[in-house]
Amino acid sequence: MPWLEPVTLASDHARLEPLSHDHHDALCDAARDGELWNLWYTAIPTPDTMRAEIDRRLALQAKGSMLPFTVRTPDGRVAGMTTYMNVDAVNHRVEIGSTWYAQSAQRTGLNTACKLLLLRHAFQTLNCIAVEFRTNFFNQQSRRAIERLGARLDGILRSHMVLPNGTVRDTCVYSIVPAEWPSVEAHLEHQLRRPR
């Protein structure tokens, strides 16, 4: 039995469903909201490449290295994608990443709700020894969001990867470990209770 299996994670603020091809059209609509594929410092599928991206994520799931989710807002609208990735079942470590949200869902509390669901499952069900986050050095919005979660910067991998446009990415690596989880959980719950 695999350590990481498809699961639906839900709260009053968000719903994460196992990714499937049934979500294709709604994911295309979400990506169109803000033309997210135009952001040079991250890789978000275009409507024309969405099917291939779903195939890629599901293939990685079949290999045991990823568990992809479709993200829904409280009213049931598909708003994006997120994953457990770089799965290390032996050491009980995962990275939360390959996340994107429709522009209209950004800065709404959806990201906080999704991260709370994923972190709670990682620490309380999967018994992870660390949960990691990675982002481009220049993706200030993502870096601020990760830091607001309570993750700590482990370091920066300089000249870590070549992006599709030919630029070389420096990758900021953050993590949360079990000793920090109770405080992080309380912080995220507090953030969700605050009026927006």
Rosetta constraint file for C-alpha pairs under 8 A:
AtomPair CA 2 CA 64 HARMONIC 7.51 0.50
AtomPair CA 3 CA 89 HARMONIC 6.12 0.50
AtomPair CA 3 CA 126 HARMONIC 7.61 0.50
AtomPair CA 4 CA 64 HARMONIC 7.52 0.50
AtomPair CA 4 CA 67 HARMONIC 7.27 0.50
AtomPair CA 4 CA 89 HARMONIC 7.67 0.50
AtomPair CA 4 CA 126 HARMONIC 7.66 0.50
AtomPair CA 5 CA 67 HARMONIC 7.34 0.50
AtomPair CA 6 CA 18 HARMONIC 5.80 0.50
AtomPair CA 6 CA 67 HARMONIC 6.67 0.50
AtomPair CA 7 CA 17 HARMONIC 6.94 0.50
AtomPair CA 7 CA 18 HARMONIC 6.26 0.50
AtomPair CA 8 CA 15 HARMONIC 7.33 0.50
AtomPair CA 8 CA 16 HARMONIC 5.59 0.50
AtomPair CA 8 CA 17 HARMONIC 4.70 0.50
AtomPair CA 8 CA 18 HARMONIC 6.28 0.50
AtomPair CA 9 CA 15 HARMONIC 5.89 0.50
AtomPair CA 9 CA 16 HARMONIC 5.06 0.50
AtomPair CA 9 CA 17 HARMONIC 6.72 0.50
AtomPair CA 9 CA 117 HARMONIC 6.28 0.50
AtomPair CA 9 CA 118 HARMONIC 7.67 0.50
AtomPair CA 10 CA 14 HARMONIC 5.84 0.50
AtomPair CA 10 CA 15 HARMONIC 4.28 0.50
AtomPair CA 10 CA 16 HARMONIC 6.13 0.50
AtomPair CA 10 CA 117 HARMONIC 7.07 0.50
AtomPair CA 11 CA 15 HARMONIC 6.35 0.50
AtomPair CA 11 CA 113 HARMONIC 7.74 0.50
AtomPair CA 11 CA 117 HARMONIC 7.64 0.50
AtomPair CA 12 CA 74 HARMONIC 6.36 0.50
AtomPair CA 13 CA 73 HARMONIC 6.85 0.50
AtomPair CA 13 CA 74 HARMONIC 5.29 0.50
AtomPair CA 13 CA 109 HARMONIC 7.82 0.50
AtomPair CA 13 CA 110 HARMONIC 6.65 0.50
AtomPair CA 13 CA 113 HARMONIC 5.84 0.50
AtomPair CA 14 CA 71 HARMONIC 7.19 0.50
AtomPair CA 14 CA 72 HARMONIC 5.88 0.50
AtomPair CA 14 CA 73 HARMONIC 5.14 0.50
AtomPair CA 14 CA 74 HARMONIC 5.30 0.50
AtomPair CA 14 CA 110 HARMONIC 6.35 0.50
AtomPair CA 14 CA 113 HARMONIC 5.95 0.50
AtomPair CA 14 CA 114 HARMONIC 6.21 0.50
AtomPair CA 15 CA 71 HARMONIC 5.97 0.50
AtomPair CA 15 CA 72 HARMONIC 5.06 0.50
AtomPair CA 15 CA 73 HARMONIC 6.60 0.50
AtomPair CA 15 CA 74 HARMONIC 7.10 0.50
AtomPair CA 15 CA 76 HARMONIC 7.87 0.50
AtomPair CA 15 CA 114 HARMONIC 7.58 0.50
AtomPair CA 16 CA 69 HARMONIC 5.65 0.50
AtomPair CA 16 CA 70 HARMONIC 5.66 0.50
AtomPair CA 16 CA 71 HARMONIC 4.85 0.50
AtomPair CA 16 CA 72 HARMONIC 6.35 0.50
AtomPair CA 16 CA 114 HARMONIC 7.33 0.50
AtomPair CA 17 CA 69 HARMONIC 5.26 0.50
AtomPair CA 17 CA 70 HARMONIC 5.26 0.50
AtomPair CA 17 CA 71 HARMONIC 6.67 0.50
AtomPair CA 17 CA 72 HARMONIC 7.89 0.50
AtomPair CA 18 CA 67 HARMONIC 7.73 0.50
AtomPair CA 18 CA 68 HARMONIC 6.19 0.50
AtomPair CA 18 CA 69 HARMONIC 4.61 0.50
AtomPair CA 18 CA 70 HARMONIC 6.22 0.50
AtomPair CA 19 CA 23 HARMONIC 7.08 0.50
AtomPair CA 19 CA 54 HARMONIC 7.49 0.50
AtomPair CA 19 CA 58 HARMONIC 7.62 0.50
AtomPair CA 19 CA 68 HARMONIC 5.56 0.50
AtomPair CA 19 CA 69 HARMONIC 4.59 0.50
AtomPair CA 19 CA 70 HARMONIC 5.05 0.50
AtomPair CA 20 CA 24 HARMONIC 7.58 0.50
AtomPair CA 20 CA 54 HARMONIC 7.22 0.50
AtomPair CA 20 CA 58 HARMONIC 7.92 0.50
AtomPair CA 20 CA 70 HARMONIC 7.92 0.50
AtomPair CA 21 CA 51 HARMONIC 7.42 0.50
AtomPair CA 21 CA 54 HARMONIC 6.79 0.50
AtomPair CA 23 CA 27 HARMONIC 6.00 0.50
AtomPair CA 23 CA 70 HARMONIC 7.37 0.50
AtomPair CA 23 CA 78 HARMONIC 7.85 0.50
AtomPair CA 24 CA 28 HARMONIC 6.26 0.50
AtomPair CA 24 CA 50 HARMONIC 6.81 0.50
AtomPair CA 24 CA 51 HARMONIC 6.59 0.50
AtomPair CA 24 CA 54 HARMONIC 7.76 0.50
AtomPair CA 25 CA 29 HARMONIC 6.39 0.50
AtomPair CA 26 CA 30 HARMONIC 6.24 0.50
AtomPair CA 26 CA 78 HARMONIC 5.88 0.50
AtomPair CA 27 CA 31 HARMONIC 6.20 0.50
AtomPair CA 27 CA 47 HARMONIC 7.95 0.50
AtomPair CA 27 CA 50 HARMONIC 7.52 0.50
AtomPair CA 27 CA 78 HARMONIC 6.43 0.50
AtomPair CA 27 CA 79 HARMONIC 7.06 0.50
AtomPair CA 27 CA 80 HARMONIC 6.16 0.50
AtomPair CA 27 CA 81 HARMONIC 7.96 0.50
AtomPair CA 28 CA 32 HARMONIC 6.24 0.50
AtomPair CA 28 CA 46 HARMONIC 7.16 0.50
AtomPair CA 28 CA 47 HARMONIC 4.70 0.50
AtomPair CA 28 CA 50 HARMONIC 6.60 0.50
AtomPair CA 29 CA 33 HARMONIC 6.51 0.50
AtomPair CA 29 CA 47 HARMONIC 7.70 0.50
AtomPair CA 30 CA 78 HARMONIC 6.71 0.50
AtomPair CA 30 CA 79 HARMONIC 5.39 0.50
AtomPair CA 30 CA 80 HARMONIC 6.12 0.50
AtomPair CA 30 CA 101 HARMONIC 7.18 0.50
AtomPair CA 30 CA 102 HARMONIC 4.83 0.50
AtomPair CA 30 CA 103 HARMONIC 8.00 0.50
AtomPair CA 31 CA 35 HARMONIC 5.99 0.50
AtomPair CA 31 CA 36 HARMONIC 5.68 0.50
AtomPair CA 31 CA 37 HARMONIC 7.32 0.50
AtomPair CA 31 CA 44 HARMONIC 7.63 0.50
AtomPair CA 31 CA 45 HARMONIC 7.28 0.50
AtomPair CA 31 CA 46 HARMONIC 6.72 0.50
AtomPair CA 31 CA 47 HARMONIC 7.00 0.50
AtomPair CA 31 CA 80 HARMONIC 7.31 0.50
AtomPair CA 31 CA 101 HARMONIC 7.55 0.50
AtomPair CA 31 CA 102 HARMONIC 5.73 0.50
AtomPair CA 32 CA 36 HARMONIC 6.76 0.50
AtomPair CA 32 CA 46 HARMONIC 7.74 0.50
AtomPair CA 32 CA 47 HARMONIC 7.35 0.50
AtomPair CA 32 CA 102 HARMONIC 7.55 0.50
AtomPair CA 33 CA 102 HARMONIC 5.26 0.50
AtomPair CA 33 CA 103 HARMONIC 5.57 0.50
AtomPair CA 33 CA 104 HARMONIC 6.83 0.50
AtomPair CA 34 CA 102 HARMONIC 6.56 0.50
AtomPair CA 34 CA 103 HARMONIC 5.04 0.50
AtomPair CA 34 CA 104 HARMONIC 7.72 0.50
AtomPair CA 36 CA 44 HARMONIC 6.28 0.50
AtomPair CA 36 CA 46 HARMONIC 7.91 0.50
AtomPair CA 36 CA 102 HARMONIC 7.42 0.50
AtomPair CA 36 CA 103 HARMONIC 7.54 0.50
AtomPair CA 37 CA 42 HARMONIC 8.00 0.50
AtomPair CA 37 CA 43 HARMONIC 6.64 0.50
AtomPair CA 37 CA 44 HARMONIC 4.85 0.50
AtomPair CA 37 CA 45 HARMONIC 5.95 0.50
AtomPair CA 37 CA 46 HARMONIC 5.75 0.50
AtomPair CA 39 CA 43 HARMONIC 7.55 0.50
AtomPair CA 39 CA 44 HARMONIC 7.94 0.50
AtomPair CA 40 CA 165 HARMONIC 7.61 0.50
AtomPair CA 41 CA 136 HARMONIC 6.55 0.50
AtomPair CA 41 CA 138 HARMONIC 6.84 0.50
AtomPair CA 41 CA 139 HARMONIC 6.37 0.50
AtomPair CA 41 CA 163 HARMONIC 7.95 0.50
AtomPair CA 42 CA 136 HARMONIC 7.38 0.50
AtomPair CA 42 CA 139 HARMONIC 7.81 0.50
AtomPair CA 44 CA 100 HARMONIC 7.04 0.50
AtomPair CA 45 CA 49 HARMONIC 5.55 0.50
AtomPair CA 45 CA 50 HARMONIC 5.40 0.50
AtomPair CA 45 CA 53 HARMONIC 6.68 0.50
AtomPair CA 46 CA 50 HARMONIC 5.96 0.50
AtomPair CA 49 CA 53 HARMONIC 6.28 0.50
AtomPair CA 50 CA 54 HARMONIC 6.18 0.50
AtomPair CA 51 CA 55 HARMONIC 6.18 0.50
AtomPair CA 52 CA 56 HARMONIC 6.05 0.50
AtomPair CA 53 CA 57 HARMONIC 6.18 0.50
AtomPair CA 54 CA 58 HARMONIC 6.10 0.50
AtomPair CA 55 CA 59 HARMONIC 6.03 0.50
AtomPair CA 56 CA 60 HARMONIC 6.33 0.50
AtomPair CA 57 CA 61 HARMONIC 6.22 0.50
AtomPair CA 57 CA 66 HARMONIC 7.01 0.50
AtomPair CA 57 CA 67 HARMONIC 7.80 0.50
AtomPair CA 57 CA 68 HARMONIC 6.34 0.50
AtomPair CA 58 CA 62 HARMONIC 6.23 0.50
AtomPair CA 58 CA 66 HARMONIC 7.96 0.50
AtomPair CA 58 CA 67 HARMONIC 7.94 0.50
AtomPair CA 58 CA 68 HARMONIC 7.22 0.50
AtomPair CA 59 CA 63 HARMONIC 6.44 0.50
AtomPair CA 60 CA 64 HARMONIC 6.34 0.50
AtomPair CA 60 CA 65 HARMONIC 5.51 0.50
AtomPair CA 60 CA 66 HARMONIC 5.35 0.50
AtomPair CA 60 CA 67 HARMONIC 7.82 0.50
AtomPair CA 61 CA 65 HARMONIC 5.82 0.50
AtomPair CA 61 CA 66 HARMONIC 4.57 0.50
AtomPair CA 61 CA 67 HARMONIC 5.32 0.50
AtomPair CA 61 CA 68 HARMONIC 7.14 0.50
AtomPair CA 64 CA 87 HARMONIC 7.13 0.50
AtomPair CA 65 CA 85 HARMONIC 5.97 0.50
AtomPair CA 65 CA 86 HARMONIC 5.49 0.50
AtomPair CA 65 CA 87 HARMONIC 4.75 0.50
AtomPair CA 65 CA 88 HARMONIC 7.47 0.50
AtomPair CA 66 CA 83 HARMONIC 6.69 0.50
AtomPair CA 66 CA 84 HARMONIC 5.51 0.50
AtomPair CA 66 CA 85 HARMONIC 4.30 0.50
AtomPair CA 66 CA 86 HARMONIC 6.37 0.50
AtomPair CA 66 CA 87 HARMONIC 6.05 0.50
AtomPair CA 67 CA 83 HARMONIC 5.52 0.50
AtomPair CA 67 CA 84 HARMONIC 5.04 0.50
AtomPair CA 67 CA 85 HARMONIC 6.43 0.50
AtomPair CA 68 CA 81 HARMONIC 7.36 0.50
AtomPair CA 68 CA 82 HARMONIC 6.06 0.50
AtomPair CA 68 CA 83 HARMONIC 4.24 0.50
AtomPair CA 68 CA 84 HARMONIC 6.38 0.50
AtomPair CA 68 CA 85 HARMONIC 7.91 0.50
AtomPair CA 69 CA 81 HARMONIC 5.71 0.50
AtomPair CA 69 CA 82 HARMONIC 5.34 0.50
AtomPair CA 69 CA 83 HARMONIC 5.70 0.50
AtomPair CA 70 CA 78 HARMONIC 7.06 0.50
AtomPair CA 70 CA 79 HARMONIC 7.78 0.50
AtomPair CA 70 CA 80 HARMONIC 6.04 0.50
AtomPair CA 70 CA 81 HARMONIC 4.65 0.50
AtomPair CA 70 CA 82 HARMONIC 6.59 0.50
AtomPair CA 71 CA 78 HARMONIC 5.83 0.50
AtomPair CA 71 CA 79 HARMONIC 5.55 0.50
AtomPair CA 71 CA 80 HARMONIC 5.12 0.50
AtomPair CA 71 CA 81 HARMONIC 5.35 0.50
AtomPair CA 71 CA 82 HARMONIC 6.95 0.50
AtomPair CA 71 CA 114 HARMONIC 7.85 0.50
AtomPair CA 72 CA 76 HARMONIC 5.33 0.50
AtomPair CA 72 CA 77 HARMONIC 5.26 0.50
AtomPair CA 72 CA 78 HARMONIC 4.41 0.50
AtomPair CA 72 CA 79 HARMONIC 5.44 0.50
AtomPair CA 72 CA 80 HARMONIC 7.31 0.50
AtomPair CA 73 CA 77 HARMONIC 5.33 0.50
AtomPair CA 73 CA 78 HARMONIC 6.51 0.50
AtomPair CA 73 CA 79 HARMONIC 6.40 0.50
AtomPair CA 73 CA 105 HARMONIC 7.90 0.50
AtomPair CA 73 CA 110 HARMONIC 6.98 0.50
AtomPair CA 79 CA 101 HARMONIC 5.41 0.50
AtomPair CA 79 CA 102 HARMONIC 5.32 0.50
AtomPair CA 79 CA 105 HARMONIC 6.50 0.50
AtomPair CA 80 CA 99 HARMONIC 7.38 0.50
AtomPair CA 80 CA 100 HARMONIC 5.44 0.50
AtomPair CA 80 CA 101 HARMONIC 4.39 0.50
AtomPair CA 80 CA 102 HARMONIC 6.06 0.50
AtomPair CA 81 CA 98 HARMONIC 7.35 0.50
AtomPair CA 81 CA 99 HARMONIC 5.41 0.50
AtomPair CA 81 CA 100 HARMONIC 5.60 0.50
AtomPair CA 81 CA 101 HARMONIC 6.78 0.50
AtomPair CA 82 CA 96 HARMONIC 7.35 0.50
AtomPair CA 82 CA 97 HARMONIC 6.10 0.50
AtomPair CA 82 CA 98 HARMONIC 5.60 0.50
AtomPair CA 82 CA 99 HARMONIC 4.09 0.50
AtomPair CA 82 CA 100 HARMONIC 6.64 0.50
AtomPair CA 83 CA 96 HARMONIC 5.72 0.50
AtomPair CA 83 CA 97 HARMONIC 5.53 0.50
AtomPair CA 83 CA 98 HARMONIC 6.06 0.50
AtomPair CA 83 CA 99 HARMONIC 6.69 0.50
AtomPair CA 84 CA 94 HARMONIC 5.97 0.50
AtomPair CA 84 CA 95 HARMONIC 5.56 0.50
AtomPair CA 84 CA 96 HARMONIC 4.76 0.50
AtomPair CA 84 CA 97 HARMONIC 6.48 0.50
AtomPair CA 85 CA 94 HARMONIC 6.00 0.50
AtomPair CA 85 CA 95 HARMONIC 5.11 0.50
AtomPair CA 85 CA 96 HARMONIC 6.15 0.50
AtomPair CA 85 CA 97 HARMONIC 6.56 0.50
AtomPair CA 85 CA 98 HARMONIC 7.95 0.50
AtomPair CA 86 CA 94 HARMONIC 5.96 0.50
AtomPair CA 86 CA 95 HARMONIC 5.84 0.50
AtomPair CA 87 CA 92 HARMONIC 7.84 0.50
AtomPair CA 87 CA 93 HARMONIC 6.23 0.50
AtomPair CA 87 CA 94 HARMONIC 4.75 0.50
AtomPair CA 87 CA 95 HARMONIC 6.87 0.50
AtomPair CA 88 CA 92 HARMONIC 5.72 0.50
AtomPair CA 88 CA 93 HARMONIC 5.09 0.50
AtomPair CA 88 CA 94 HARMONIC 6.19 0.50
AtomPair CA 89 CA 93 HARMONIC 6.62 0.50
AtomPair CA 91 CA 128 HARMONIC 7.85 0.50
AtomPair CA 91 CA 129 HARMONIC 7.30 0.50
AtomPair CA 92 CA 126 HARMONIC 7.23 0.50
AtomPair CA 92 CA 127 HARMONIC 6.80 0.50
AtomPair CA 92 CA 128 HARMONIC 4.65 0.50
AtomPair CA 92 CA 129 HARMONIC 5.86 0.50
AtomPair CA 92 CA 130 HARMONIC 7.47 0.50
AtomPair CA 93 CA 128 HARMONIC 5.35 0.50
AtomPair CA 93 CA 129 HARMONIC 5.94 0.50
AtomPair CA 93 CA 130 HARMONIC 5.32 0.50
AtomPair CA 93 CA 131 HARMONIC 5.94 0.50
AtomPair CA 93 CA 132 HARMONIC 7.77 0.50
AtomPair CA 94 CA 122 HARMONIC 7.85 0.50
AtomPair CA 94 CA 128 HARMONIC 7.39 0.50
AtomPair CA 94 CA 130 HARMONIC 7.02 0.50
AtomPair CA 94 CA 131 HARMONIC 5.25 0.50
AtomPair CA 94 CA 132 HARMONIC 6.26 0.50
AtomPair CA 95 CA 131 HARMONIC 5.50 0.50
AtomPair CA 95 CA 132 HARMONIC 4.32 0.50
AtomPair CA 95 CA 133 HARMONIC 5.55 0.50
AtomPair CA 95 CA 134 HARMONIC 7.71 0.50
AtomPair CA 96 CA 118 HARMONIC 7.78 0.50
AtomPair CA 96 CA 131 HARMONIC 7.03 0.50
AtomPair CA 96 CA 132 HARMONIC 6.22 0.50
AtomPair CA 96 CA 133 HARMONIC 5.55 0.50
AtomPair CA 97 CA 133 HARMONIC 6.28 0.50
AtomPair CA 97 CA 134 HARMONIC 6.93 0.50
AtomPair CA 101 CA 105 HARMONIC 6.08 0.50
AtomPair CA 101 CA 106 HARMONIC 6.34 0.50
AtomPair CA 102 CA 106 HARMONIC 6.68 0.50
AtomPair CA 105 CA 110 HARMONIC 6.68 0.50
AtomPair CA 106 CA 110 HARMONIC 7.20 0.50
AtomPair CA 106 CA 111 HARMONIC 7.46 0.50
AtomPair CA 107 CA 111 HARMONIC 7.75 0.50
AtomPair CA 108 CA 196 HARMONIC 7.27 0.50
AtomPair CA 109 CA 113 HARMONIC 6.24 0.50
AtomPair CA 109 CA 191 HARMONIC 8.00 0.50
AtomPair CA 109 CA 192 HARMONIC 6.55 0.50
AtomPair CA 109 CA 196 HARMONIC 7.94 0.50
AtomPair CA 110 CA 114 HARMONIC 6.12 0.50
AtomPair CA 111 CA 115 HARMONIC 6.06 0.50
AtomPair CA 112 CA 116 HARMONIC 6.11 0.50
AtomPair CA 112 CA 149 HARMONIC 7.29 0.50
AtomPair CA 112 CA 188 HARMONIC 6.55 0.50
AtomPair CA 112 CA 191 HARMONIC 7.60 0.50
AtomPair CA 112 CA 192 HARMONIC 7.13 0.50
AtomPair CA 113 CA 117 HARMONIC 6.32 0.50
AtomPair CA 113 CA 188 HARMONIC 7.76 0.50
AtomPair CA 113 CA 192 HARMONIC 7.05 0.50
AtomPair CA 114 CA 118 HARMONIC 6.19 0.50
AtomPair CA 115 CA 119 HARMONIC 5.82 0.50
AtomPair CA 115 CA 149 HARMONIC 7.89 0.50
AtomPair CA 116 CA 120 HARMONIC 5.87 0.50
AtomPair CA 116 CA 185 HARMONIC 6.88 0.50
AtomPair CA 116 CA 188 HARMONIC 6.49 0.50
AtomPair CA 116 CA 189 HARMONIC 7.79 0.50
AtomPair CA 117 CA 121 HARMONIC 6.21 0.50
AtomPair CA 118 CA 122 HARMONIC 6.06 0.50
AtomPair CA 119 CA 123 HARMONIC 6.06 0.50
AtomPair CA 119 CA 131 HARMONIC 7.50 0.50
AtomPair CA 120 CA 124 HARMONIC 5.58 0.50
AtomPair CA 120 CA 125 HARMONIC 7.48 0.50
AtomPair CA 120 CA 185 HARMONIC 7.64 0.50
AtomPair CA 121 CA 125 HARMONIC 5.04 0.50
AtomPair CA 121 CA 126 HARMONIC 6.36 0.50
AtomPair CA 122 CA 126 HARMONIC 4.88 0.50
AtomPair CA 122 CA 127 HARMONIC 6.15 0.50
AtomPair CA 122 CA 128 HARMONIC 5.60 0.50
AtomPair CA 122 CA 131 HARMONIC 7.42 0.50
AtomPair CA 123 CA 127 HARMONIC 4.68 0.50
AtomPair CA 123 CA 128 HARMONIC 5.13 0.50
AtomPair CA 123 CA 129 HARMONIC 7.63 0.50
AtomPair CA 123 CA 178 HARMONIC 6.71 0.50
AtomPair CA 123 CA 181 HARMONIC 7.53 0.50
AtomPair CA 128 CA 178 HARMONIC 7.45 0.50
AtomPair CA 129 CA 177 HARMONIC 6.00 0.50
AtomPair CA 129 CA 178 HARMONIC 6.17 0.50
AtomPair CA 130 CA 175 HARMONIC 6.53 0.50
AtomPair CA 130 CA 176 HARMONIC 5.74 0.50
AtomPair CA 130 CA 177 HARMONIC 4.52 0.50
AtomPair CA 130 CA 178 HARMONIC 6.73 0.50
AtomPair CA 131 CA 175 HARMONIC 5.46 0.50
AtomPair CA 131 CA 176 HARMONIC 5.37 0.50
AtomPair CA 131 CA 177 HARMONIC 6.52 0.50
AtomPair CA 132 CA 173 HARMONIC 7.06 0.50
AtomPair CA 132 CA 174 HARMONIC 5.65 0.50
AtomPair CA 132 CA 175 HARMONIC 4.23 0.50
AtomPair CA 132 CA 176 HARMONIC 6.57 0.50
AtomPair CA 133 CA 146 HARMONIC 7.32 0.50
AtomPair CA 133 CA 173 HARMONIC 5.92 0.50
AtomPair CA 133 CA 174 HARMONIC 5.03 0.50
AtomPair CA 133 CA 175 HARMONIC 5.94 0.50
AtomPair CA 134 CA 171 HARMONIC 6.37 0.50
AtomPair CA 134 CA 172 HARMONIC 5.53 0.50
AtomPair CA 134 CA 173 HARMONIC 4.65 0.50
AtomPair CA 134 CA 174 HARMONIC 6.20 0.50
AtomPair CA 135 CA 139 HARMONIC 6.70 0.50
AtomPair CA 135 CA 142 HARMONIC 6.78 0.50
AtomPair CA 135 CA 143 HARMONIC 6.78 0.50
AtomPair CA 135 CA 171 HARMONIC 5.53 0.50
AtomPair CA 135 CA 172 HARMONIC 5.39 0.50
AtomPair CA 135 CA 173 HARMONIC 6.93 0.50
AtomPair CA 136 CA 169 HARMONIC 6.21 0.50
AtomPair CA 136 CA 170 HARMONIC 5.98 0.50
AtomPair CA 136 CA 171 HARMONIC 4.84 0.50
AtomPair CA 136 CA 172 HARMONIC 6.14 0.50
AtomPair CA 137 CA 143 HARMONIC 7.72 0.50
AtomPair CA 137 CA 156 HARMONIC 7.89 0.50
AtomPair CA 137 CA 169 HARMONIC 7.25 0.50
AtomPair CA 137 CA 170 HARMONIC 5.49 0.50
AtomPair CA 137 CA 171 HARMONIC 5.59 0.50
AtomPair CA 137 CA 172 HARMONIC 5.67 0.50
AtomPair CA 139 CA 143 HARMONIC 6.25 0.50
AtomPair CA 140 CA 144 HARMONIC 6.04 0.50
AtomPair CA 141 CA 145 HARMONIC 6.24 0.50
AtomPair CA 142 CA 146 HARMONIC 6.15 0.50
AtomPair CA 143 CA 147 HARMONIC 6.15 0.50
AtomPair CA 144 CA 148 HARMONIC 6.05 0.50
AtomPair CA 145 CA 149 HARMONIC 6.50 0.50
AtomPair CA 146 CA 150 HARMONIC 7.02 0.50
AtomPair CA 146 CA 151 HARMONIC 6.10 0.50
AtomPair CA 146 CA 174 HARMONIC 7.71 0.50
AtomPair CA 147 CA 151 HARMONIC 5.35 0.50
AtomPair CA 147 CA 152 HARMONIC 6.76 0.50
AtomPair CA 149 CA 184 HARMONIC 6.79 0.50
AtomPair CA 149 CA 187 HARMONIC 7.72 0.50
AtomPair CA 149 CA 188 HARMONIC 6.69 0.50
AtomPair CA 150 CA 176 HARMONIC 7.46 0.50
AtomPair CA 150 CA 184 HARMONIC 5.72 0.50
AtomPair CA 150 CA 187 HARMONIC 7.89 0.50
AtomPair CA 151 CA 174 HARMONIC 5.79 0.50
AtomPair CA 151 CA 175 HARMONIC 5.18 0.50
AtomPair CA 151 CA 176 HARMONIC 5.13 0.50
AtomPair CA 152 CA 174 HARMONIC 5.17 0.50
AtomPair CA 152 CA 175 HARMONIC 5.55 0.50
AtomPair CA 152 CA 176 HARMONIC 6.64 0.50
AtomPair CA 153 CA 172 HARMONIC 7.15 0.50
AtomPair CA 153 CA 173 HARMONIC 5.93 0.50
AtomPair CA 153 CA 174 HARMONIC 4.27 0.50
AtomPair CA 153 CA 175 HARMONIC 6.74 0.50
AtomPair CA 154 CA 172 HARMONIC 7.81 0.50
AtomPair CA 154 CA 173 HARMONIC 5.51 0.50
AtomPair CA 154 CA 174 HARMONIC 5.16 0.50
AtomPair CA 154 CA 175 HARMONIC 6.72 0.50
AtomPair CA 155 CA 172 HARMONIC 6.08 0.50
AtomPair CA 155 CA 173 HARMONIC 5.51 0.50
AtomPair CA 155 CA 174 HARMONIC 7.21 0.50
AtomPair CA 156 CA 170 HARMONIC 6.60 0.50
AtomPair CA 156 CA 171 HARMONIC 5.50 0.50
AtomPair CA 156 CA 172 HARMONIC 4.45 0.50
AtomPair CA 156 CA 173 HARMONIC 5.97 0.50
AtomPair CA 157 CA 170 HARMONIC 5.63 0.50
AtomPair CA 157 CA 171 HARMONIC 5.00 0.50
AtomPair CA 157 CA 172 HARMONIC 6.38 0.50
AtomPair CA 157 CA 173 HARMONIC 7.38 0.50
AtomPair CA 158 CA 169 HARMONIC 7.30 0.50
AtomPair CA 158 CA 170 HARMONIC 4.49 0.50
AtomPair CA 158 CA 171 HARMONIC 6.50 0.50
AtomPair CA 159 CA 168 HARMONIC 5.67 0.50
AtomPair CA 159 CA 169 HARMONIC 5.56 0.50
AtomPair CA 159 CA 170 HARMONIC 5.02 0.50
AtomPair CA 159 CA 171 HARMONIC 7.74 0.50
AtomPair CA 160 CA 168 HARMONIC 7.09 0.50
AtomPair CA 160 CA 169 HARMONIC 5.70 0.50
AtomPair CA 160 CA 170 HARMONIC 5.41 0.50
AtomPair CA 160 CA 171 HARMONIC 6.11 0.50
AtomPair CA 161 CA 168 HARMONIC 5.69 0.50
AtomPair CA 161 CA 169 HARMONIC 5.25 0.50
AtomPair CA 161 CA 170 HARMONIC 7.27 0.50
AtomPair CA 162 CA 166 HARMONIC 5.93 0.50
AtomPair CA 162 CA 167 HARMONIC 5.81 0.50
AtomPair CA 162 CA 168 HARMONIC 4.50 0.50
AtomPair CA 162 CA 169 HARMONIC 6.05 0.50
AtomPair CA 163 CA 167 HARMONIC 5.46 0.50
AtomPair CA 163 CA 168 HARMONIC 6.05 0.50
AtomPair CA 163 CA 169 HARMONIC 6.61 0.50
AtomPair CA 176 CA 180 HARMONIC 6.38 0.50
AtomPair CA 176 CA 181 HARMONIC 6.91 0.50
AtomPair CA 177 CA 181 HARMONIC 6.43 0.50
AtomPair CA 178 CA 182 HARMONIC 7.82 0.50
AtomPair CA 180 CA 184 HARMONIC 6.18 0.50
AtomPair CA 181 CA 185 HARMONIC 5.85 0.50
AtomPair CA 182 CA 186 HARMONIC 6.22 0.50
AtomPair CA 183 CA 187 HARMONIC 6.10 0.50
AtomPair CA 184 CA 188 HARMONIC 6.15 0.50
AtomPair CA 185 CA 189 HARMONIC 6.14 0.50
AtomPair CA 186 CA 190 HARMONIC 6.14 0.50
AtomPair CA 187 CA 191 HARMONIC 6.23 0.50
AtomPair CA 188 CA 192 HARMONIC 6.32 0.50
AtomPair CA 189 CA 193 HARMONIC 6.43 0.50
AtomPair CA 190 CA 194 HARMONIC 6.47 0.50
